[in-house]
Amino acid sequence: MKEQTSEQVSPSGLIYGLEDRPPFKDAFFAAIQHLLAIFVAIITPPLIIAGALKLDLETTGFLVSMALFASGISTFIQCRRVGPIGTGLLCIQGTSFSFIGPIISAGTLGGLPLIFGTCMSASVVEMLISRVLKYTRRIITPLVSGIVVTLIGMSLIKVGITACGGGEAAKADGSFGAFRYVGLAVMVLVLIIFFNRSNNRYLRMSSIVIGLVIGYVVAWFMGMVDFSSIQSYGGFNVPVPFRYGLAFDWSSFIALGLIYMITAIEAYGDITANSMISGQPVEGETFVKRASGGILADGFNSMLAGVFNSFPNSIFAQNNGMIQLTGVASRYVGYYIAGFLIVLGLFPAVGLVFSLMPDPVLGGATLLMFGTVAAAGIRIIASQEINRKATLVMALSFSLGLSVELVPEILNQLPDALRNIFSSGITTGGLTAILANALIRIKE
């Protein structure tokens, strides 16, 4: 493989193409920029899930560490392409926000064993889709994907605003919504928006990290962070496969399987965008092999994440923007990113420090992140022709999906198995969208 100097620029505008090997300094700096863009997104889902399930600090810290470790392995597989698994692009994977709702429901039902057992078994859905990609795209259209992504964002906003008010602990002690909690969350939110609007690309890129760090420090001065609760920051995290055991439940499998279906279609879009930015073909045999390999890796890596006590992984779209920003599309940079993530995951201090983050600090950041997820879904919908059929499909899906989120008691009289399936607005709305889109026939 050739080594370029940073002065050379390809016709596609890239400084380093897919198969170029940048010098250590350039590769290292590009990897750090990618890391800043994804770090918070990787650690946030385990923090939210652990908070919702009221897990102790040690378990929370371990889950955060394993999320980083699993993301590192997943990123390496995507960039390296192992046999038929992977894209062979600079494709970064991390813990997915899309699964948070169904995972919390599964955790409430059977704890961590049920979460990991069902996440692993349901990952087969995405792996199967990678083999029959052209057929599934006729069922899960951009309209359906847009509806589900919007519902994911809308459903998670409830989680974000609960954290802004102080979380479940504040609800228990009667201090929920206290000014100091809400004020801290608003401060973090305003800081992120302020830095995100900066003309300096490095400040813009790390706006969420800066907002969280400042919020964390302010919370510490307010007496909301208790470092004395941690006995030791030292040592080494040894990844222990199946540490919490495995369990299975059909209702959780159906809920998670639906999200894997949508994730496969999202991954297809991300791989297309990545190929285009990297100056690679977006049609033909090479592209089809890349896309099916990437979606196969998406499912396989999610199963692997479950083995190492982490949650499902998906391809991160934000890194496509980072490739455009840096002009570096070399997949070898992905090896550096994977290495950083694995090393961070092996040291418990990283997970433990973040497990102490007060809910309002995390809430201020996640509220904006979840709103962004909903906005991304609306953009997908808006890219389609909104005719009478599309309007009816959206009306049905949002009505039923948000109904069970806003008034969950409507399901009280259903058998347990059905209640568990439809308790998630994402599952209810997603299944409605798939069925309605397939069955409604309207001649304009």
matplotlib code that plots the C-alpha trace (Angstrom):
import matplotlib.pyplot as plt

x = [0.0, 1.3, 2.1, 1.1, 2.2, -0.6, 0.1, -1.2, -5.0, -6.9, -9.4, -12.2, -10.9, -9.5, -6.0, -5.8, -7.9, -9.3, -6.1, -3.6, -1.5, -1.1, 2.1, 1.7, 1.2, -1.7, -3.4, -3.1, -4.6, -7.5, -8.3, -8.4, -11.0, -13.2, -12.9, -14.1, -17.1, -18.1, -17.0, -20.0, -22.4, -20.8, -20.9, -24.4, -26.6, -25.1, -25.3, -29.0, -29.9, -28.0, -29.8, -33.2, -32.5, -31.0, -27.7, -24.9, -21.8, -19.5, -21.9, -22.5, -18.8, -18.2, -20.9, -19.4, -16.0, -17.3, -19.2, -15.9, -14.2, -16.9, -17.0, -13.2, -13.5, -16.5, -14.7, -11.7, -13.9, -15.7, -12.4, -10.4, -13.1, -12.7, -13.9, -17.3, -17.8, -17.2, -17.2, -13.4, -14.2, -13.3, -16.6, -16.9, -19.3, -20.6, -23.4, -26.7, -29.3, -32.1, -32.2, -32.4, -36.3, -36.7, -33.5, -34.9, -38.2, -36.3, -34.2, -37.3, -38.7, -35.5, -32.5, -29.1, -29.3, -32.5, -31.0, -27.8, -29.5, -32.2, -29.9, -27.6, -30.4, -32.2, -29.0, -29.6, -32.4, -29.9, -27.5, -30.2, -31.3, -27.7, -28.1, -31.5, -31.0, -32.8, -36.0, -36.2, -35.8, -39.2, -40.8, -38.8, -39.0, -37.5, -40.9, -41.0, -37.4, -38.2, -41.2, -39.3, -36.3, -38.6, -40.4, -37.0, -36.1, -39.5, -39.6, -36.2, -36.9, -38.9, -35.7, -33.7, -36.1, -36.4, -32.6, -32.8, -35.2, -32.8, -33.6, -35.3, -33.5, -34.9, -38.4, -38.0, -36.8, -39.3, -36.7, -37.5, -37.5, -35.6, -34.1, -30.5, -31.2, -33.0, -30.6, -27.6, -29.2, -30.0, -26.5, -25.1, -27.6, -26.7, -23.0, -23.3, -25.4, -22.9, -19.8, -21.7, -22.3, -18.6, -16.6, -13.8, -14.2, -12.4, -14.8, -17.8, -16.6, -16.1, -19.1, -20.8, -17.6, -16.9, -20.5, -20.4, -16.9, -17.9, -21.3, -19.4, -17.1, -19.9, -21.9, -18.8, -18.6, -22.3, -21.7, -23.5, -20.5, -19.3, -15.9, -15.6, -18.2, -15.5, -13.0, -10.3, -9.7, -6.8, -6.5, -7.4, -10.8, -10.6, -13.5, -15.4, -17.7, -21.3, -20.4, -24.1, -25.5, -28.1, -31.9, -34.6, -38.1, -40.1, -41.8, -38.4, -37.0, -39.8, -39.2, -35.5, -35.7, -37.8, -35.1, -32.4, -34.5, -34.5, -30.8, -30.0, -31.6, -30.0, -26.6, -27.2, -27.7, -24.6, -22.4, -23.7, -22.8, -19.4, -18.6, -19.5, -17.4, -14.5, -14.6, -15.8, -18.5, -22.1, -23.5, -22.3, -20.9, -18.2, -20.7, -23.2, -20.5, -19.5, -23.1, -24.0, -20.7, -21.2, -24.8, -23.6, -20.9, -23.5, -25.4, -22.3, -20.7, -23.9, -23.9, -20.2, -21.0, -23.5, -20.8, -18.7, -21.6, -22.3, -25.3, -26.0, -23.6, -24.5, -22.6, -22.2, -23.3, -21.5, -18.2, -19.1, -19.1, -15.7, -14.2, -15.5, -14.2, -10.7, -10.2, -9.0, -10.8, -8.0, -9.4, -6.1, -7.1, -9.9, -7.3, -6.0, -9.6, -10.3, -7.1, -8.0, -11.4, -10.1, -7.5, -10.0, -12.3, -9.7, -9.1, -11.9, -11.1, -12.7, -16.0, -16.1, -15.6, -18.4, -20.7, -20.6, -21.9, -25.1, -28.3, -29.0, -25.5, -26.2, -29.8, -28.8, -26.7, -29.0, -32.1, -30.4, -29.0, -32.4, -34.1, -31.5, -32.5, -36.1, -35.1, -33.1, -36.2, -38.3, -35.6, -35.9, -39.7, -39.4, -37.1, -40.1, -43.2, -45.9, -49.1, -52.4, -51.1, -47.9, -50.0, -52.3, -49.4, -47.7, -51.0, -51.6, -48.0, -47.5, -51.0, -50.5, -46.8, -47.1, -50.4, -48.7, -45.8, -48.1, -50.8, -49.2, -52.2, -54.1, -52.3, -53.2, -55.9, -53.7, -51.9, -48.4, -46.7, -48.7, -48.2, -44.5, -44.4, -46.5, -45.3, -42.7, -44.0, -41.1, -42.3, -46.0, -45.4, -42.8, -45.0, -47.9, -45.8, -44.6, -48.1, -49.9, -47.3, -47.7, -51.5, -52.9, -53.6, -54.7, -55.0, -54.3]
y = [0.0, 3.5, 6.1, 9.6, 13.0, 15.3, 17.7, 15.3, 15.5, 13.1, 14.2, 13.3, 15.9, 13.3, 13.7, 9.9, 7.4, 4.1, 2.0, 4.7, 4.4, 7.8, 8.6, 7.9, 11.6, 12.1, 8.8, 9.4, 12.9, 11.8, 8.9, 11.3, 13.5, 10.4, 9.4, 12.8, 12.5, 9.0, 8.7, 10.1, 8.3, 5.0, 5.4, 7.1, 4.0, 1.9, 4.9, 5.4, 1.7, 1.2, 4.2, 3.0, -0.5, 1.0, -0.9, -0.3, 1.8, -1.2, -2.8, 0.5, 1.1, -2.3, -2.0, 1.4, -0.2, -3.2, -0.8, 0.8, -2.6, -4.1, -1.0, -1.3, -4.9, -4.1, -1.2, -3.3, -6.0, -3.4, -1.8, -5.0, -7.1, -10.6, -13.1, -12.0, -9.9, -6.2, -3.3, -2.7, 1.0, 3.5, 2.4, 3.1, 1.1, 1.9, 1.2, 2.0, 4.4, 2.6, -0.4, 1.5, 1.4, -2.4, -3.2, -1.3, -3.2, -6.5, -5.6, -4.8, -8.2, -10.3, -8.2, -8.4, -12.1, -11.5, -8.4, -10.1, -13.4, -11.8, -9.2, -12.0, -14.2, -11.4, -10.3, -13.3, -11.2, -8.6, -11.2, -12.9, -9.6, -9.0, -12.2, -11.1, -7.3, -6.6, -8.2, -6.6, -3.1, -3.6, -4.2, -1.7, 1.4, 4.8, 5.9, 3.0, 3.6, 7.3, 6.6, 4.2, 6.5, 9.4, 7.2, 6.1, 9.8, 10.7, 7.8, 8.5, 12.2, 10.9, 9.2, 12.4, 14.8, 12.4, 12.6, 16.4, 16.4, 14.3, 10.8, 8.0, 8.7, 12.2, 10.8, 8.5, 11.2, 13.9, 16.3, 15.6, 18.8, 20.8, 24.0, 22.8, 19.7, 21.5, 24.4, 22.1, 20.3, 23.6, 24.8, 21.7, 22.0, 25.7, 25.0, 22.2, 24.4, 27.3, 25.3, 23.5, 26.9, 27.8, 28.5, 26.5, 23.0, 21.4, 23.1, 22.1, 18.5, 18.1, 20.3, 17.4, 16.3, 19.9, 20.4, 17.2, 17.9, 21.4, 20.1, 17.3, 19.8, 22.2, 19.2, 18.3, 21.8, 21.6, 18.4, 16.1, 13.8, 11.5, 10.0, 8.4, 5.8, 4.2, 2.0, 1.8, 3.3, 1.0, -2.5, -3.9, -4.9, -8.5, -9.1, -12.1, -13.7, -14.2, -12.7, -12.1, -15.2, -15.6, -15.8, -15.6, -14.2, -14.3, -10.9, -9.2, -11.1, -9.7, -6.1, -6.3, -8.1, -5.3, -2.8, -5.0, -4.9, -1.1, -1.0, -3.1, -0.6, 2.4, 0.6, 0.3, 4.1, 4.8, 2.4, 4.1, 7.5, 6.3, 4.7, 7.9, 10.1, 7.7, 7.8, 4.2, 2.9, 3.0, 0.4, -2.8, -6.0, -4.4, -2.2, -4.9, -7.0, -4.1, -3.4, -7.0, -7.5, -4.4, -5.3, -8.9, -7.4, -5.1, -8.2, -10.3, -7.5, -7.0, -10.7, -10.4, -7.4, -9.6, -12.2, -9.5, -8.1, -5.1, -3.8, -4.0, -2.1, -0.2, 1.9, 5.5, 8.0, 10.9, 9.5, 9.9, 13.7, 13.3, 11.7, 14.7, 17.1, 15.6, 14.4, 11.1, 8.0, 5.5, 2.3, 2.0, 5.0, 2.7, 0.4, 3.3, 4.1, 0.5, 0.3, 3.4, 2.1, -1.3, 0.2, 2.6, -0.3, -2.3, 0.3, 0.4, 4.0, 5.3, 3.5, 4.3, 8.0, 8.2, 6.0, 8.8, 11.4, 13.0, 12.4, 16.1, 16.4, 13.4, 14.5, 17.9, 16.2, 13.3, 15.5, 17.2, 13.9, 12.2, 15.3, 14.9, 11.3, 12.3, 15.1, 12.6, 10.4, 13.4, 14.2, 10.6, 11.0, 14.4, 13.0, 10.8, 11.9, 12.5, 11.4, 10.3, 6.8, 8.0, 10.4, 7.6, 5.3, 8.0, 8.9, 5.3, 4.6, 7.7, 7.4, 3.8, 4.1, 7.3, 6.0, 3.2, 5.5, 8.2, 5.9, 2.5, 1.5, 0.9, -2.5, -3.6, -6.1, -7.9, -11.2, -10.7, -11.9, -9.4, -6.6, -7.0, -6.9, -3.8, -1.9, -0.2, 2.6, 1.8, -1.8, -0.9, 2.0, 0.1, -3.0, -0.7, 1.1, -2.1, -3.6, -0.3, 0.4, -3.1, -3.3, 0.2, 0.8, 4.2, 5.4, 9.1]
z = [0.0, -0.8, 1.8, 0.9, 2.3, 3.5, 0.6, -2.0, -2.6, -4.8, -7.5, -5.1, -2.6, -0.3, 1.2, 2.0, 0.0, 1.2, 0.7, 1.5, 4.7, 6.3, 8.3, 12.1, 13.0, 10.5, 11.3, 15.0, 14.7, 12.4, 14.8, 17.8, 15.9, 15.2, 18.8, 20.0, 17.7, 19.0, 22.6, 24.3, 21.9, 22.8, 26.6, 26.8, 26.1, 28.9, 31.3, 30.5, 30.7, 34.0, 35.4, 34.3, 35.8, 39.0, 38.7, 41.1, 40.3, 39.8, 37.3, 35.5, 35.2, 33.8, 31.2, 30.1, 29.8, 27.8, 25.5, 24.6, 24.3, 22.1, 19.9, 19.3, 18.2, 16.0, 14.3, 13.6, 11.9, 9.8, 8.6, 8.2, 6.6, 8.0, 5.3, 4.2, 7.4, 7.2, 4.7, 4.3, 4.6, 7.4, 9.1, 12.8, 15.0, 18.5, 20.9, 19.3, 20.7, 18.8, 21.1, 24.4, 24.8, 24.1, 26.2, 29.2, 28.8, 28.6, 31.6, 33.7, 32.8, 33.4, 34.2, 32.4, 31.5, 29.5, 27.8, 26.6, 25.7, 23.6, 22.0, 20.9, 19.5, 17.8, 16.0, 13.7, 12.1, 10.8, 9.7, 7.6, 6.1, 4.9, 2.8, 1.2, 1.2, -2.1, -0.9, 2.5, 1.0, -0.6, 2.8, 4.9, 2.7, 3.6, 4.8, 7.3, 8.4, 8.8, 11.0, 13.2, 13.6, 14.5, 17.1, 18.6, 19.1, 20.5, 22.9, 24.2, 24.9, 27.9, 29.2, 28.6, 30.4, 33.3, 33.7, 33.5, 36.5, 38.6, 37.4, 39.3, 42.5, 42.6, 42.0, 44.9, 47.4, 46.2, 44.8, 41.1, 39.0, 41.6, 40.2, 40.7, 38.6, 35.8, 35.9, 35.6, 32.6, 30.9, 31.4, 29.7, 26.9, 26.3, 26.4, 23.8, 21.5, 22.0, 21.1, 18.3, 16.7, 16.8, 13.6, 15.0, 13.7, 16.7, 19.2, 17.1, 16.8, 20.6, 21.7, 23.5, 25.3, 26.4, 27.6, 29.7, 31.2, 32.3, 33.6, 35.5, 37.1, 38.1, 39.5, 41.6, 43.0, 43.8, 45.8, 43.4, 42.7, 45.4, 44.5, 47.9, 46.8, 44.6, 46.4, 43.7, 40.2, 39.5, 38.0, 34.7, 33.2, 32.0, 29.6, 30.9, 28.3, 29.6, 33.0, 33.8, 32.2, 29.5, 29.3, 26.5, 26.1, 22.9, 23.4, 23.9, 20.9, 18.6, 19.9, 19.4, 16.1, 14.7, 15.6, 14.0, 10.8, 10.8, 11.8, 8.7, 6.4, 8.2, 7.9, 4.1, 3.9, 6.0, 3.9, 0.7, 2.1, 3.3, -0.1, -1.9, 0.4, 0.1, -3.7, -4.0, -6.2, -4.9, -7.3, -8.9, -7.5, -5.4, -3.6, -3.1, -1.5, 0.8, 1.8, 2.6, 4.4, 6.4, 7.5, 8.2, 10.4, 12.1, 13.2, 14.0, 16.0, 18.0, 18.9, 19.8, 22.0, 23.9, 24.5, 26.1, 28.2, 26.0, 24.0, 20.2, 17.9, 14.8, 12.2, 13.3, 10.6, 12.2, 11.2, 7.5, 8.2, 9.9, 6.8, 4.7, 7.3, 7.6, 4.0, 5.4, 4.2, 4.9, 6.5, 8.4, 10.5, 11.7, 13.3, 15.4, 16.5, 17.3, 19.4, 21.3, 22.1, 23.3, 25.5, 27.1, 27.7, 29.5, 32.2, 34.8, 35.8, 32.6, 33.2, 36.9, 36.4, 33.9, 36.0, 38.6, 36.2, 37.7, 35.8, 35.0, 33.3, 31.1, 30.6, 29.2, 26.5, 25.7, 25.4, 22.4, 21.1, 21.2, 19.6, 16.8, 16.3, 15.9, 13.5, 11.4, 11.1, 10.0, 7.3, 6.0, 5.8, 4.1, 1.4, 0.2, -1.6, 1.0, -0.8, 0.8, 1.4, 3.2, 5.3, 6.4, 7.2, 9.3, 11.0, 12.0, 13.1, 15.2, 16.8, 17.9, 18.7, 20.9, 22.5, 24.3, 25.3, 26.7, 28.2, 28.9, 31.0, 27.8, 27.6, 31.2, 30.1, 27.5, 28.3, 29.6, 26.3, 24.2, 26.7, 26.7, 22.8, 22.5, 25.6, 23.4, 21.2, 18.8, 18.4, 18.1, 15.7, 13.7, 13.2, 12.3, 9.7, 8.1, 7.9, 6.9, 4.2, 2.7, 3.0, 2.3, -1.4, -2.4, -6.0, -6.2]

ax = plt.figure().add_subplot(projection="3d")
ax.plot(x, y, z, "-o")
ax.set_aspect("equal")
plt.show()
